[in-house]
Amino acid sequence: MTSHTPPTAPAPAPAPAPAPAPTVDGLFAAVLAGEQGPPPRALVATSVFWIHHGTRLAGGDTTYLNQYVLVRVGDSFGGCAFEAGEIDPAICRDASGAPLDVLLREAPRPLRIAALDAYLAGRRPHRDAGAEPVVLPVGTPEVRARARDAAVAGLLDIGPGARVGLIGVVNPLVAAIRERGGVPLPCDFNLRTTQWGDPVTTDMHEVLERADAVVATGMTLGNGSFDTVLDRCRTRGIPLVVYAQSGSAVARAFLGSGVTALSAEPFPFSQFSADPTTLYRYRTAGRP
């Protein structure tokens, strides 16, 4: 008697990449209208949580203070950094269990971005989106930060002496840009100098006009400056690399529409572990 094993059903294909978004507000509107997948009113923010942490890397004199709000929707997480005092931890109690469309429409901007990030990550997880996975090694915060920022700098296609606008300053990334022959133009609202004494400007517009290429952090999504960065890079025809823990799936929606490359690091972020973690690198074929 011959036994027959029923054929295994093929795994469902990942959702195709939607058309690039024009603006962040346009992306919110498209998701709320059900143009990017299931209507968010049918989904629930199972968990909303808040993380506040500080880091001082060995050899540096800068203490990085970061706050994140994070949203879990089913098997996906979304996150966004925010400035001190912008969100109170009580928001975790008020927003957990809320319909996702309510958060997308009515929450403070960082929580709206985190909710949008969770929605888009659930629709198309980074691990299934055709990105290049980069595994960060076991090690100290310094070892992992250098590996992470070298991976980000590796997305830059620049010649010697190219001026690289850095919107959101992380010292290992400044070093990684220099190692590739670039000249960093650092801009940050919270730092005044780099670890090596380079002045850090708060004038983003001046940096965007001088740069030959731009690296912007996902924090620009949370503070509302992302569309300005995107528009100037589009208008000037210069590469824009986004370095995203905040809103990594949100930033991905702009690949091919101003964003030329993306380092996407979904939660849990590398600084919260000494074990191997994965970031995902995306590149577009052409210039903006």
Steps between C-alpha positions, in 0.01 A plus 500: 500500500651830394472800726461841349624819663277790412687779324612787720327824416747765384573782742310816415704745296599823674287801416635685197665834554243778458574809292738745671329758719520875423482635859455363851151649524418343165611162633277538808206585275565201271516257793185641663320468165596131478727553198800325657333188636229408750311796649669601826163536673491118501829481692586564864813635665546205735779666693640852520818544700758765578878469541736762643870419503840664503828386344857627524740312273854430623742776404225755447369785711147504359211335681227417251155525659226338298129447548298264281131425478424157352186334372429132453237395247470122474846366417653834403656787692534865411704764676586867502741710705379826650637798689500509880162605639316458171311189614416387852526131598129508586435481128579127522194446720276719287603369157548127559201319352395796287382449142795567273316756288437711810874515575581577135260796503501639853816406693804726552723489193766255634227253597333548160834417332549194723149377418559556127833320525336199666229490233744513208740253664214256550392536140854441369760390758857605427611137512269421205547817294812411303733719704864412571522369859805615696562313824662713768754305705499393861681761702514812707294810414810649334560194279136481396466875439807502274368202303157658466629839386749344259202320343317833470801678350538211256179618333671825397637511147737797535837612373787642707413837649124466452307705755253280687222670691429308818155586634516347846851445634641170625876509554582155354315602182709818475810279519360253243432782250856629542639150446324496162664830403197718570489834681220493760273803536342418837162642601315422823268682737655351815878489439743789462817313398596152387730278703794654308397861552330561163231767535144372464251742349129517572431651156374208294427720197862619474622139507247388239620772261872418536492121506589272209310218674289479815465242776192563717384305802148372547460761774413744218173308461412558864583870510332582169811602305513195272292652220729806492811281471330285236389800293843668497677180400245437225528859372880502505528147361735379776500159672307462825588209729263447792632338815186382675422343827206740525248425230715259299200367304368855457830617348494198268181636341711782348758284327513613138319823587791698643648236730781322313608258775378391840645327804194361678538375854174370641435455871666362711779745417867407513577701813265281702694179441855361502392208278491502120221716357411580141457823311377511141657703221305618197637671190326651200633463149496867411550848637212705640 
